[in-house]
Amino acid sequence: MQLYIQEVNFVTQPVKQLRGFRRVSLDPGESNAIEFTLGPDELSSLDREMHRAVQPGVFHVMVGGNSRKLRKCQTKSMP
């Protein structure tokens, strides 16, 4: 399972940033819940002065088995 973040703010960021990864082996027909915790380290990026901080704006959180087939949700950071 892979977790990607896309930031939408005033500082240009990569389209997708890998911020979490878990290798899980499943038998055919088996399912399992995977949990990721997002904190300041996962949501921070470099600002214009090259300081790492969580920028105000919108974050698209995407998860999936690979980088092409992702489920997406959106959240906003607090000012």
mmJSON file of the N, C-alpha and C atoms, coordinates in Angstrom:
{"data_MODEL":{"atom_site":{
"group_PDB":["ATOM","ATOM","ATOM","ATOM","ATOM","ATOM","ATOM","ATOM","ATOM","ATOM","ATOM","ATOM","ATOM","ATOM","ATOM","ATOM","ATOM","ATOM","ATOM","ATOM","ATOM","ATOM","ATOM","ATOM","ATOM","ATOM","ATOM","ATOM","ATOM","ATOM","ATOM","ATOM","ATOM","ATOM","ATOM","ATOM","ATOM","ATOM","ATOM","ATOM","ATOM","ATOM","ATOM","ATOM","ATOM","ATOM","ATOM","ATOM","ATOM","ATOM","ATOM","ATOM","ATOM","ATOM","ATOM","ATOM","ATOM","ATOM","ATOM","ATOM","ATOM","ATOM","ATOM","ATOM","ATOM","ATOM","ATOM","ATOM","ATOM","ATOM","ATOM","ATOM","ATOM","ATOM","ATOM","ATOM","ATOM","ATOM","ATOM","ATOM","ATOM","ATOM","ATOM","ATOM","ATOM","ATOM","ATOM","ATOM","ATOM","ATOM","ATOM","ATOM","ATOM","ATOM","ATOM","ATOM","ATOM","ATOM","ATOM","ATOM","ATOM","ATOM","ATOM","ATOM","ATOM","ATOM","ATOM","ATOM","ATOM","ATOM","ATOM","ATOM","ATOM","ATOM","ATOM","ATOM","ATOM","ATOM","ATOM","ATOM","ATOM","ATOM","ATOM","ATOM","ATOM","ATOM","ATOM","ATOM","ATOM","ATOM","ATOM","ATOM","ATOM","ATOM","ATOM","ATOM","ATOM","ATOM","ATOM","ATOM","ATOM","ATOM","ATOM","ATOM","ATOM","ATOM","ATOM","ATOM","ATOM","ATOM","ATOM","ATOM","ATOM","ATOM","ATOM","ATOM","ATOM","ATOM","ATOM","ATOM","ATOM","ATOM","ATOM","ATOM","ATOM","ATOM","ATOM","ATOM","ATOM","ATOM","ATOM","ATOM","ATOM","ATOM","ATOM","ATOM","ATOM","ATOM","ATOM","ATOM","ATOM","ATOM","ATOM","ATOM","ATOM","ATOM","ATOM","ATOM","ATOM","ATOM","ATOM","ATOM","ATOM","ATOM","ATOM","ATOM","ATOM","ATOM","ATOM","ATOM","ATOM","ATOM","ATOM","ATOM","ATOM","ATOM","ATOM","ATOM","ATOM","ATOM","ATOM","ATOM","ATOM","ATOM","ATOM","ATOM","ATOM","ATOM","ATOM","ATOM","ATOM","ATOM","ATOM","ATOM","ATOM","ATOM","ATOM","ATOM","ATOM","ATOM","ATOM","ATOM","ATOM","ATOM","ATOM","ATOM","ATOM"],
"id":[1,2,3,4,5,6,7,8,9,10,11,12,13,14,15,16,17,18,19,20,21,22,23,24,25,26,27,28,29,30,31,32,33,34,35,36,37,38,39,40,41,42,43,44,45,46,47,48,49,50,51,52,53,54,55,56,57,58,59,60,61,62,63,64,65,66,67,68,69,70,71,72,73,74,75,76,77,78,79,80,81,82,83,84,85,86,87,88,89,90,91,92,93,94,95,96,97,98,99,100,101,102,103,104,105,106,107,108,109,110,111,112,113,114,115,116,117,118,119,120,121,122,123,124,125,126,127,128,129,130,131,132,133,134,135,136,137,138,139,140,141,142,143,144,145,146,147,148,149,150,151,152,153,154,155,156,157,158,159,160,161,162,163,164,165,166,167,168,169,170,171,172,173,174,175,176,177,178,179,180,181,182,183,184,185,186,187,188,189,190,191,192,193,194,195,196,197,198,199,200,201,202,203,204,205,206,207,208,209,210,211,212,213,214,215,216,217,218,219,220,221,222,223,224,225,226,227,228,229,230,231,232,233,234,235,236,237],
"type_symbol":["N","C","C","N","C","C","N","C","C","N","C","C","N","C","C","N","C","C","N","C","C","N","C","C","N","C","C","N","C","C","N","C","C","N","C","C","N","C","C","N","C","C","N","C","C","N","C","C","N","C","C","N","C","C","N","C","C","N","C","C","N","C","C","N","C","C","N","C","C","N","C","C","N","C","C","N","C","C","N","C","C","N","C","C","N","C","C","N","C","C","N","C","C","N","C","C","N","C","C","N","C","C","N","C","C","N","C","C","N","C","C","N","C","C","N","C","C","N","C","C","N","C","C","N","C","C","N","C","C","N","C","C","N","C","C","N","C","C","N","C","C","N","C","C","N","C","C","N","C","C","N","C","C","N","C","C","N","C","C","N","C","C","N","C","C","N","C","C","N","C","C","N","C","C","N","C","C","N","C","C","N","C","C","N","C","C","N","C","C","N","C","C","N","C","C","N","C","C","N","C","C","N","C","C","N","C","C","N","C","C","N","C","C","N","C","C","N","C","C","N","C","C","N","C","C","N","C","C","N","C","C","N","C","C","N","C","C"],
"label_atom_id":["N","CA","C","N","CA","C","N","CA","C","N","CA","C","N","CA","C","N","CA","C","N","CA","C","N","CA","C","N","CA","C","N","CA","C","N","CA","C","N","CA","C","N","CA","C","N","CA","C","N","CA","C","N","CA","C","N","CA","C","N","CA","C","N","CA","C","N","CA","C","N","CA","C","N","CA","C","N","CA","C","N","CA","C","N","CA","C","N","CA","C","N","CA","C","N","CA","C","N","CA","C","N","CA","C","N","CA","C","N","CA","C","N","CA","C","N","CA","C","N","CA","C","N","CA","C","N","CA","C","N","CA","C","N","CA","C","N","CA","C","N","CA","C","N","CA","C","N","CA","C","N","CA","C","N","CA","C","N","CA","C","N","CA","C","N","CA","C","N","CA","C","N","CA","C","N","CA","C","N","CA","C","N","CA","C","N","CA","C","N","CA","C","N","CA","C","N","CA","C","N","CA","C","N","CA","C","N","CA","C","N","CA","C","N","CA","C","N","CA","C","N","CA","C","N","CA","C","N","CA","C","N","CA","C","N","CA","C","N","CA","C","N","CA","C","N","CA","C","N","CA","C","N","CA","C","N","CA","C","N","CA","C","N","CA","C","N","CA","C","N","CA","C","N","CA","C"],
"label_alt_id":[null,null,null,null,null,null,null,null,null,null,null,null,null,null,null,null,null,null,null,null,null,null,null,null,null,null,null,null,null,null,null,null,null,null,null,null,null,null,null,null,null,null,null,null,null,null,null,null,null,null,null,null,null,null,null,null,null,null,null,null,null,null,null,null,null,null,null,null,null,null,null,null,null,null,null,null,null,null,null,null,null,null,null,null,null,null,null,null,null,null,null,null,null,null,null,null,null,null,null,null,null,null,null,null,null,null,null,null,null,null,null,null,null,null,null,null,null,null,null,null,null,null,null,null,null,null,null,null,null,null,null,null,null,null,null,null,null,null,null,null,null,null,null,null,null,null,null,null,null,null,null,null,null,null,null,null,null,null,null,null,null,null,null,null,null,null,null,null,null,null,null,null,null,null,null,null,null,null,null,null,null,null,null,null,null,null,null,null,null,null,null,null,null,null,null,null,null,null,null,null,null,null,null,null,null,null,null,null,null,null,null,null,null,null,null,null,null,null,null,null,null,null,null,null,null,null,null,null,null,null,null,null,null,null,null,null,null],
"label_comp_id":["MET","MET","MET","GLN","GLN","GLN","LEU","LEU","LEU","TYR","TYR","TYR","ILE","ILE","ILE","GLN","GLN","GLN","GLU","GLU","GLU","VAL","VAL","VAL","ASN","ASN","ASN","PHE","PHE","PHE","VAL","VAL","VAL","THR","THR","THR","GLN","GLN","GLN","PRO","PRO","PRO","VAL","VAL","VAL","LYS","LYS","LYS","GLN","GLN","GLN","LEU","LEU","LEU","ARG","ARG","ARG","GLY","GLY","GLY","PHE","PHE","PHE","ARG","ARG","ARG","ARG","ARG","ARG","VAL","VAL","VAL","SER","SER","SER","LEU","LEU","LEU","ASP","ASP","ASP","PRO","PRO","PRO","GLY","GLY","GLY","GLU","GLU","GLU","SER","SER","SER","ASN","ASN","ASN","ALA","ALA","ALA","ILE","ILE","ILE","GLU","GLU","GLU","PHE","PHE","PHE","THR","THR","THR","LEU","LEU","LEU","GLY","GLY","GLY","PRO","PRO","PRO","ASP","ASP","ASP","GLU","GLU","GLU","LEU","LEU","LEU","SER","SER","SER","SER","SER","SER","LEU","LEU","LEU","ASP","ASP","ASP","ARG","ARG","ARG","GLU","GLU","GLU","MET","MET","MET","HIS","HIS","HIS","ARG","ARG","ARG","ALA","ALA","ALA","VAL","VAL","VAL","GLN","GLN","GLN","PRO","PRO","PRO","GLY","GLY","GLY","VAL","VAL","VAL","PHE","PHE","PHE","HIS","HIS","HIS","VAL","VAL","VAL","MET","MET","MET","VAL","VAL","VAL","GLY","GLY","GLY","GLY","GLY","GLY","ASN","ASN","ASN","SER","SER","SER","ARG","ARG","ARG","LYS","LYS","LYS","LEU","LEU","LEU","ARG","ARG","ARG","LYS","LYS","LYS","CYS","CYS","CYS","GLN","GLN","GLN","THR","THR","THR","LYS","LYS","LYS","SER","SER","SER","MET","MET","MET","PRO","PRO","PRO"],
"label_asym_id":["A","A","A","A","A","A","A","A","A","A","A","A","A","A","A","A","A","A","A","A","A","A","A","A","A","A","A","A","A","A","A","A","A","A","A","A","A","A","A","A","A","A","A","A","A","A","A","A","A","A","A","A","A","A","A","A","A","A","A","A","A","A","A","A","A","A","A","A","A","A","A","A","A","A","A","A","A","A","A","A","A","A","A","A","A","A","A","A","A","A","A","A","A","A","A","A","A","A","A","A","A","A","A","A","A","A","A","A","A","A","A","A","A","A","A","A","A","A","A","A","A","A","A","A","A","A","A","A","A","A","A","A","A","A","A","A","A","A","A","A","A","A","A","A","A","A","A","A","A","A","A","A","A","A","A","A","A","A","A","A","A","A","A","A","A","A","A","A","A","A","A","A","A","A","A","A","A","A","A","A","A","A","A","A","A","A","A","A","A","A","A","A","A","A","A","A","A","A","A","A","A","A","A","A","A","A","A","A","A","A","A","A","A","A","A","A","A","A","A","A","A","A","A","A","A","A","A","A","A","A","A","A","A","A","A","A","A"],
"label_entity_id":["1","1","1","1","1","1","1","1","1","1","1","1","1","1","1","1","1","1","1","1","1","1","1","1","1","1","1","1","1","1","1","1","1","1","1","1","1","1","1","1","1","1","1","1","1","1","1","1","1","1","1","1","1","1","1","1","1","1","1","1","1","1","1","1","1","1","1","1","1","1","1","1","1","1","1","1","1","1","1","1","1","1","1","1","1","1","1","1","1","1","1","1","1","1","1","1","1","1","1","1","1","1","1","1","1","1","1","1","1","1","1","1","1","1","1","1","1","1","1","1","1","1","1","1","1","1","1","1","1","1","1","1","1","1","1","1","1","1","1","1","1","1","1","1","1","1","1","1","1","1","1","1","1","1","1","1","1","1","1","1","1","1","1","1","1","1","1","1","1","1","1","1","1","1","1","1","1","1","1","1","1","1","1","1","1","1","1","1","1","1","1","1","1","1","1","1","1","1","1","1","1","1","1","1","1","1","1","1","1","1","1","1","1","1","1","1","1","1","1","1","1","1","1","1","1","1","1","1","1","1","1","1","1","1","1","1","1"],
"label_seq_id":[1,1,1,2,2,2,3,3,3,4,4,4,5,5,5,6,6,6,7,7,7,8,8,8,9,9,9,10,10,10,11,11,11,12,12,12,13,13,13,14,14,14,15,15,15,16,16,16,17,17,17,18,18,18,19,19,19,20,20,20,21,21,21,22,22,22,23,23,23,24,24,24,25,25,25,26,26,26,27,27,27,28,28,28,29,29,29,30,30,30,31,31,31,32,32,32,33,33,33,34,34,34,35,35,35,36,36,36,37,37,37,38,38,38,39,39,39,40,40,40,41,41,41,42,42,42,43,43,43,44,44,44,45,45,45,46,46,46,47,47,47,48,48,48,49,49,49,50,50,50,51,51,51,52,52,52,53,53,53,54,54,54,55,55,55,56,56,56,57,57,57,58,58,58,59,59,59,60,60,60,61,61,61,62,62,62,63,63,63,64,64,64,65,65,65,66,66,66,67,67,67,68,68,68,69,69,69,70,70,70,71,71,71,72,72,72,73,73,73,74,74,74,75,75,75,76,76,76,77,77,77,78,78,78,79,79,79],
"pdbx_PDB_ins_code":[null,null,null,null,null,null,null,null,null,null,null,null,null,null,null,null,null,null,null,null,null,null,null,null,null,null,null,null,null,null,null,null,null,null,null,null,null,null,null,null,null,null,null,null,null,null,null,null,null,null,null,null,null,null,null,null,null,null,null,null,null,null,null,null,null,null,null,null,null,null,null,null,null,null,null,null,null,null,null,null,null,null,null,null,null,null,null,null,null,null,null,null,null,null,null,null,null,null,null,null,null,null,null,null,null,null,null,null,null,null,null,null,null,null,null,null,null,null,null,null,null,null,null,null,null,null,null,null,null,null,null,null,null,null,null,null,null,null,null,null,null,null,null,null,null,null,null,null,null,null,null,null,null,null,null,null,null,null,null,null,null,null,null,null,null,null,null,null,null,null,null,null,null,null,null,null,null,null,null,null,null,null,null,null,null,null,null,null,null,null,null,null,null,null,null,null,null,null,null,null,null,null,null,null,null,null,null,null,null,null,null,null,null,null,null,null,null,null,null,null,null,null,null,null,null,null,null,null,null,null,null,null,null,null,null,null,null],
"Cartn_x":[0.844,0.0,0.89,0.55,1.331,0.448,1.015,0.301,1.055,0.345,0.928,0.216,0.945,0.398,0.648,-0.339,-0.162,-0.601,0.294,-0.021,-0.489,-1.496,-1.986,-1.878,-0.769,-0.555,0.299,0.796,1.513,2.935,3.487,4.826,4.687,5.325,5.221,5.785,5.011,5.39,5.274,5.925,5.758,4.29,3.92,2.54,2.155,3.041,2.795,4.078,3.915,5.047,4.732,5.532,5.34,5.646,4.662,4.838,4.577,4.235,4.035,4.036,4.475,4.543,4.44,3.625,3.524,3.468,4.304,4.247,3.362,2.332,1.373,1.168,1.296,1.029,-0.374,-1.163,-2.538,-2.752,-3.516,-3.941,-5.088,-5.344,-6.469,-7.781,-8.496,-9.77,-9.629,-8.435,-8.211,-8.128,-8.567,-8.438,-7.853,-7.336,-6.716,-6.811,-7.043,-7.07,-5.642,-5.274,-3.96,-4.182,-3.391,-3.557,-2.273,-2.399,-1.286,-1.626,-0.628,-0.8,-0.07,-0.799,-0.208,0.021,1.257,1.614,2.415,3.003,3.782,4.908,5.577,6.667,6.16,4.997,4.444,3.838,3.351,2.665,3.551,4.756,5.611,6.323,6.711,7.492,8.367,9.229,10.092,9.337,9.444,8.804,9.778,9.412,10.246,11.626,11.741,13.024,13.766,13.27,13.865,13.806,12.748,12.485,11.365,11.496,10.465,9.32,8.099,6.907,5.679,4.589,3.298,2.671,2.473,1.932,0.407,-0.239,-1.699,-2.101,-3.183,-3.659,-4.406,-4.552,-5.296,-4.304,-4.577,-3.787,-4.678,-4.21,-4.875,-4.133,-4.855,-4.279,-4.712,-3.75,-4.029,-3.418,-4.165,-3.67,-4.015,-3.181,-3.44,-2.31,-2.499,-1.496,-0.319,-0.492,0.605,0.33,1.272,1.153,0.171,-0.308,-1.238,-2.698,-2.957,-4.335,-4.483,-4.899,-4.984,-6.397,-6.799,-8.038,-7.64,-8.442,-8.055,-9.101,-8.634,-9.505,-8.8,-9.513,-8.967,-9.188,-8.218,-8.328,-7.631,-7.925,-7.282,-6.451,-5.304,-4.497,-5.036,-4.832,-5.267,-4.241,-4.668,-3.71,-2.845],
"Cartn_y":[-1.163,0.0,1.227,2.176,3.403,4.599,5.613,6.835,8.018,8.841,10.01,11.267,12.379,13.694,14.602,15.406,16.478,17.763,18.74,20.036,21.001,21.78,22.832,24.13,24.87,26.131,27.042,28.121,29.128,28.726,27.68,27.208,25.97,25.979,24.851,23.587,22.503,21.223,20.13,18.982,17.858,17.432,16.809,16.361,15.356,14.397,13.401,13.222,13.121,12.847,11.602,10.548,9.338,9.647,9.455,9.78,8.601,7.443,6.254,5.019,3.898,2.647,1.49,0.501,-0.731,-1.912,-2.92,-4.149,-5.136,-5.618,-6.538,-7.714,-8.917,-10.114,-10.609,-10.845,-11.326,-12.588,-13.511,-14.68,-14.282,-15.057,-14.725,-14.585,-13.487,-13.22,-12.608,-12.532,-11.978,-10.45,-9.775,-8.323,-7.964,-6.747,-6.294,-4.776,-4.21,-2.755,-2.259,-1.228,-0.609,0.794,1.196,2.505,3.31,4.565,5.504,6.671,7.206,8.396,9.547,10.638,11.821,12.881,13.298,14.349,15.425,16.334,17.428,16.949,15.853,15.369,14.961,14.335,13.892,15.041,16.073,17.174,18.389,18.4,19.585,19.588,20.791,20.978,22.215,22.466,23.64,24.871,25.964,27.214,28.021,29.239,30.075,30.364,30.368,30.615,29.311,28.198,26.871,26.367,26.767,26.241,25.215,24.126,23.088,23.49,23.489,23.852,23.294,23.168,22.801,24.089,24.163,25.359,25.329,26.482,26.51,26.203,25.497,25.161,23.853,23.291,22.047,20.911,19.768,18.562,17.507,16.901,15.741,14.517,13.638,12.424,11.27,10.504,9.421,8.126,7.045,5.737,4.703,3.68,2.606,1.601,0.56,-0.494,-0.109,0.935,1.451,2.919,3.589,5.035,5.411,4.443,4.736,4.521,3.586,3.304,3.769,5.025,5.633,6.101,5.993,6.608,7.921,8.962,10.309,10.941,11.678,12.526,13.855,14.84,16.198,16.697,17.423,18.029,19.381,20.231,21.545,21.595,22.272,22.473,23.68,23.692,24.813,25.932,27.201,28.311,28.375],
"Cartn_z":[0.0,0.0,0.0,-0.852,-0.962,-0.645,0.016,0.361,-0.238,-0.998,-1.64,-1.157,-1.147,-0.816,-2.001,-2.355,-3.332,-2.659,-2.595,-1.986,-3.056,-2.705,-3.588,-2.803,-3.002,-2.298,-3.167,-2.599,-3.378,-3.758,-3.167,-3.498,-4.382,-5.54,-6.466,-5.826,-5.915,-5.329,-6.391,-6.162,-7.086,-7.16,-8.272,-8.45,-7.377,-7.078,-6.035,-5.236,-3.925,-3.049,-2.229,-2.37,-1.591,-0.134,0.751,2.175,3.093,2.529,3.346,2.473,3.031,2.29,3.265,2.94,3.725,2.754,2.984,2.19,2.952,2.275,2.889,1.949,2.466,1.671,1.998,0.951,1.123,0.313,0.86,0.109,-0.808,-1.867,-2.76,-1.982,-2.222,-1.554,-0.167,0.366,1.698,1.625,2.681,2.768,4.126,4.214,5.453,5.502,6.663,6.826,7.051,6.317,6.456,6.987,7.976,8.592,8.465,8.032,7.98,8.904,9.577,10.392,9.711,9.455,8.83,9.89,10.024,10.969,10.262,11.012,10.417,9.504,9.842,8.99,7.609,7.544,6.267,5.463,6.133,5.448,5.202,5.734,5.584,4.237,3.825,2.605,2.797,1.835,1.917,1.437,2.207,1.788,0.928,0.602,-0.279,0.298,1.621,2.284,2.588,2.043,2.211,3.654,4.405,5.743,5.623,6.354,6.321,7.239,6.696,7.464,6.768,7.514,6.927,6.401,5.108,4.47,4.504,4.676,4.578,3.145,2.982,1.643,1.645,0.477,0.277,0.053,0.662,0.459,-0.179,-1.242,-1.822,-1.284,-0.615,-0.047,-0.94,-1.43,-2.369,-1.854,-1.892,-1.472,-2.529,-2.627,-3.57,-3.575,-4.355,-4.472,-5.343,-6.166,-6.984,-7.294,-7.94,-8.158,-9.265,-10.02,-11.125,-10.741,-9.854,-9.417,-7.971,-7.81,-6.48,-6.188,-4.937,-4.453,-3.808,-4.039,-3.657,-2.741,-1.724,-0.932,-0.735,-0.247,-0.124,1.294,1.818,3.136,3.122,4.064,4.172,5.435,5.357,6.568,7.3,8.591,9.417,9.335,9.379,9.322,10.556],
"occupancy":[1.0,1.0,1.0,1.0,1.0,1.0,1.0,1.0,1.0,1.0,1.0,1.0,1.0,1.0,1.0,1.0,1.0,1.0,1.0,1.0,1.0,1.0,1.0,1.0,1.0,1.0,1.0,1.0,1.0,1.0,1.0,1.0,1.0,1.0,1.0,1.0,1.0,1.0,1.0,1.0,1.0,1.0,1.0,1.0,1.0,1.0,1.0,1.0,1.0,1.0,1.0,1.0,1.0,1.0,1.0,1.0,1.0,1.0,1.0,1.0,1.0,1.0,1.0,1.0,1.0,1.0,1.0,1.0,1.0,1.0,1.0,1.0,1.0,1.0,1.0,1.0,1.0,1.0,1.0,1.0,1.0,1.0,1.0,1.0,1.0,1.0,1.0,1.0,1.0,1.0,1.0,1.0,1.0,1.0,1.0,1.0,1.0,1.0,1.0,1.0,1.0,1.0,1.0,1.0,1.0,1.0,1.0,1.0,1.0,1.0,1.0,1.0,1.0,1.0,1.0,1.0,1.0,1.0,1.0,1.0,1.0,1.0,1.0,1.0,1.0,1.0,1.0,1.0,1.0,1.0,1.0,1.0,1.0,1.0,1.0,1.0,1.0,1.0,1.0,1.0,1.0,1.0,1.0,1.0,1.0,1.0,1.0,1.0,1.0,1.0,1.0,1.0,1.0,1.0,1.0,1.0,1.0,1.0,1.0,1.0,1.0,1.0,1.0,1.0,1.0,1.0,1.0,1.0,1.0,1.0,1.0,1.0,1.0,1.0,1.0,1.0,1.0,1.0,1.0,1.0,1.0,1.0,1.0,1.0,1.0,1.0,1.0,1.0,1.0,1.0,1.0,1.0,1.0,1.0,1.0,1.0,1.0,1.0,1.0,1.0,1.0,1.0,1.0,1.0,1.0,1.0,1.0,1.0,1.0,1.0,1.0,1.0,1.0,1.0,1.0,1.0,1.0,1.0,1.0,1.0,1.0,1.0,1.0,1.0,1.0,1.0,1.0,1.0,1.0,1.0,1.0,1.0,1.0,1.0,1.0,1.0,1.0],
"B_iso_or_equiv":[0.0,0.0,0.0,0.0,0.0,0.0,0.0,0.0,0.0,0.0,0.0,0.0,0.0,0.0,0.0,0.0,0.0,0.0,0.0,0.0,0.0,0.0,0.0,0.0,0.0,0.0,0.0,0.0,0.0,0.0,0.0,0.0,0.0,0.0,0.0,0.0,0.0,0.0,0.0,0.0,0.0,0.0,0.0,0.0,0.0,0.0,0.0,0.0,0.0,0.0,0.0,0.0,0.0,0.0,0.0,0.0,0.0,0.0,0.0,0.0,0.0,0.0,0.0,0.0,0.0,0.0,0.0,0.0,0.0,0.0,0.0,0.0,0.0,0.0,0.0,0.0,0.0,0.0,0.0,0.0,0.0,0.0,0.0,0.0,0.0,0.0,0.0,0.0,0.0,0.0,0.0,0.0,0.0,0.0,0.0,0.0,0.0,0.0,0.0,0.0,0.0,0.0,0.0,0.0,0.0,0.0,0.0,0.0,0.0,0.0,0.0,0.0,0.0,0.0,0.0,0.0,0.0,0.0,0.0,0.0,0.0,0.0,0.0,0.0,0.0,0.0,0.0,0.0,0.0,0.0,0.0,0.0,0.0,0.0,0.0,0.0,0.0,0.0,0.0,0.0,0.0,0.0,0.0,0.0,0.0,0.0,0.0,0.0,0.0,0.0,0.0,0.0,0.0,0.0,0.0,0.0,0.0,0.0,0.0,0.0,0.0,0.0,0.0,0.0,0.0,0.0,0.0,0.0,0.0,0.0,0.0,0.0,0.0,0.0,0.0,0.0,0.0,0.0,0.0,0.0,0.0,0.0,0.0,0.0,0.0,0.0,0.0,0.0,0.0,0.0,0.0,0.0,0.0,0.0,0.0,0.0,0.0,0.0,0.0,0.0,0.0,0.0,0.0,0.0,0.0,0.0,0.0,0.0,0.0,0.0,0.0,0.0,0.0,0.0,0.0,0.0,0.0,0.0,0.0,0.0,0.0,0.0,0.0,0.0,0.0,0.0,0.0,0.0,0.0,0.0,0.0,0.0,0.0,0.0,0.0,0.0,0.0],
"pdbx_formal_charge":[null,null,null,null,null,null,null,null,null,null,null,null,null,null,null,null,null,null,null,null,null,null,null,null,null,null,null,null,null,null,null,null,null,null,null,null,null,null,null,null,null,null,null,null,null,null,null,null,null,null,null,null,null,null,null,null,null,null,null,null,null,null,null,null,null,null,null,null,null,null,null,null,null,null,null,null,null,null,null,null,null,null,null,null,null,null,null,null,null,null,null,null,null,null,null,null,null,null,null,null,null,null,null,null,null,null,null,null,null,null,null,null,null,null,null,null,null,null,null,null,null,null,null,null,null,null,null,null,null,null,null,null,null,null,null,null,null,null,null,null,null,null,null,null,null,null,null,null,null,null,null,null,null,null,null,null,null,null,null,null,null,null,null,null,null,null,null,null,null,null,null,null,null,null,null,null,null,null,null,null,null,null,null,null,null,null,null,null,null,null,null,null,null,null,null,null,null,null,null,null,null,null,null,null,null,null,null,null,null,null,null,null,null,null,null,null,null,null,null,null,null,null,null,null,null,null,null,null,null,null,null,null,null,null,null,null,null],
"auth_seq_id":[1,1,1,2,2,2,3,3,3,4,4,4,5,5,5,6,6,6,7,7,7,8,8,8,9,9,9,10,10,10,11,11,11,12,12,12,13,13,13,14,14,14,15,15,15,16,16,16,17,17,17,18,18,18,19,19,19,20,20,20,21,21,21,22,22,22,23,23,23,24,24,24,25,25,25,26,26,26,27,27,27,28,28,28,29,29,29,30,30,30,31,31,31,32,32,32,33,33,33,34,34,34,35,35,35,36,36,36,37,37,37,38,38,38,39,39,39,40,40,40,41,41,41,42,42,42,43,43,43,44,44,44,45,45,45,46,46,46,47,47,47,48,48,48,49,49,49,50,50,50,51,51,51,52,52,52,53,53,53,54,54,54,55,55,55,56,56,56,57,57,57,58,58,58,59,59,59,60,60,60,61,61,61,62,62,62,63,63,63,64,64,64,65,65,65,66,66,66,67,67,67,68,68,68,69,69,69,70,70,70,71,71,71,72,72,72,73,73,73,74,74,74,75,75,75,76,76,76,77,77,77,78,78,78,79,79,79],
"auth_comp_id":["MET","MET","MET","GLN","GLN","GLN","LEU","LEU","LEU","TYR","TYR","TYR","ILE","ILE","ILE","GLN","GLN","GLN","GLU","GLU","GLU","VAL","VAL","VAL","ASN","ASN","ASN","PHE","PHE","PHE","VAL","VAL","VAL","THR","THR","THR","GLN","GLN","GLN","PRO","PRO","PRO","VAL","VAL","VAL","LYS","LYS","LYS","GLN","GLN","GLN","LEU","LEU","LEU","ARG","ARG","ARG","GLY","GLY","GLY","PHE","PHE","PHE","ARG","ARG","ARG","ARG","ARG","ARG","VAL","VAL","VAL","SER","SER","SER","LEU","LEU","LEU","ASP","ASP","ASP","PRO","PRO","PRO","GLY","GLY","GLY","GLU","GLU","GLU","SER","SER","SER","ASN","ASN","ASN","ALA","ALA","ALA","ILE","ILE","ILE","GLU","GLU","GLU","PHE","PHE","PHE","THR","THR","THR","LEU","LEU","LEU","GLY","GLY","GLY","PRO","PRO","PRO","ASP","ASP","ASP","GLU","GLU","GLU","LEU","LEU","LEU","SER","SER","SER","SER","SER","SER","LEU","LEU","LEU","ASP","ASP","ASP","ARG","ARG","ARG","GLU","GLU","GLU","MET","MET","MET","HIS","HIS","HIS","ARG","ARG","ARG","ALA","ALA","ALA","VAL","VAL","VAL","GLN","GLN","GLN","PRO","PRO","PRO","GLY","GLY","GLY","VAL","VAL","VAL","PHE","PHE","PHE","HIS","HIS","HIS","VAL","VAL","VAL","MET","MET","MET","VAL","VAL","VAL","GLY","GLY","GLY","GLY","GLY","GLY","ASN","ASN","ASN","SER","SER","SER","ARG","ARG","ARG","LYS","LYS","LYS","LEU","LEU","LEU","ARG","ARG","ARG","LYS","LYS","LYS","CYS","CYS","CYS","GLN","GLN","GLN","THR","THR","THR","LYS","LYS","LYS","SER","SER","SER","MET","MET","MET","PRO","PRO","PRO"],
"auth_asym_id":["A","A","A","A","A","A","A","A","A","A","A","A","A","A","A","A","A","A","A","A","A","A","A","A","A","A","A","A","A","A","A","A","A","A","A","A","A","A","A","A","A","A","A","A","A","A","A","A","A","A","A","A","A","A","A","A","A","A","A","A","A","A","A","A","A","A","A","A","A","A","A","A","A","A","A","A","A","A","A","A","A","A","A","A","A","A","A","A","A","A","A","A","A","A","A","A","A","A","A","A","A","A","A","A","A","A","A","A","A","A","A","A","A","A","A","A","A","A","A","A","A","A","A","A","A","A","A","A","A","A","A","A","A","A","A","A","A","A","A","A","A","A","A","A","A","A","A","A","A","A","A","A","A","A","A","A","A","A","A","A","A","A","A","A","A","A","A","A","A","A","A","A","A","A","A","A","A","A","A","A","A","A","A","A","A","A","A","A","A","A","A","A","A","A","A","A","A","A","A","A","A","A","A","A","A","A","A","A","A","A","A","A","A","A","A","A","A","A","A","A","A","A","A","A","A","A","A","A","A","A","A","A","A","A","A","A","A"],
"auth_atom_id":["N","CA","C","N","CA","C","N","CA","C","N","CA","C","N","CA","C","N","CA","C","N","CA","C","N","CA","C","N","CA","C","N","CA","C","N","CA","C","N","CA","C","N","CA","C","N","CA","C","N","CA","C","N","CA","C","N","CA","C","N","CA","C","N","CA","C","N","CA","C","N","CA","C","N","CA","C","N","CA","C","N","CA","C","N","CA","C","N","CA","C","N","CA","C","N","CA","C","N","CA","C","N","CA","C","N","CA","C","N","CA","C","N","CA","C","N","CA","C","N","CA","C","N","CA","C","N","CA","C","N","CA","C","N","CA","C","N","CA","C","N","CA","C","N","CA","C","N","CA","C","N","CA","C","N","CA","C","N","CA","C","N","CA","C","N","CA","C","N","CA","C","N","CA","C","N","CA","C","N","CA","C","N","CA","C","N","CA","C","N","CA","C","N","CA","C","N","CA","C","N","CA","C","N","CA","C","N","CA","C","N","CA","C","N","CA","C","N","CA","C","N","CA","C","N","CA","C","N","CA","C","N","CA","C","N","CA","C","N","CA","C","N","CA","C","N","CA","C","N","CA","C","N","CA","C","N","CA","C","N","CA","C","N","CA","C","N","CA","C","N","CA","C","N","CA","C"],
"pdbx_PDB_model_num":[1,1,1,1,1,1,1,1,1,1,1,1,1,1,1,1,1,1,1,1,1,1,1,1,1,1,1,1,1,1,1,1,1,1,1,1,1,1,1,1,1,1,1,1,1,1,1,1,1,1,1,1,1,1,1,1,1,1,1,1,1,1,1,1,1,1,1,1,1,1,1,1,1,1,1,1,1,1,1,1,1,1,1,1,1,1,1,1,1,1,1,1,1,1,1,1,1,1,1,1,1,1,1,1,1,1,1,1,1,1,1,1,1,1,1,1,1,1,1,1,1,1,1,1,1,1,1,1,1,1,1,1,1,1,1,1,1,1,1,1,1,1,1,1,1,1,1,1,1,1,1,1,1,1,1,1,1,1,1,1,1,1,1,1,1,1,1,1,1,1,1,1,1,1,1,1,1,1,1,1,1,1,1,1,1,1,1,1,1,1,1,1,1,1,1,1,1,1,1,1,1,1,1,1,1,1,1,1,1,1,1,1,1,1,1,1,1,1,1,1,1,1,1,1,1,1,1,1,1,1,1,1,1,1,1,1,1]
}}}
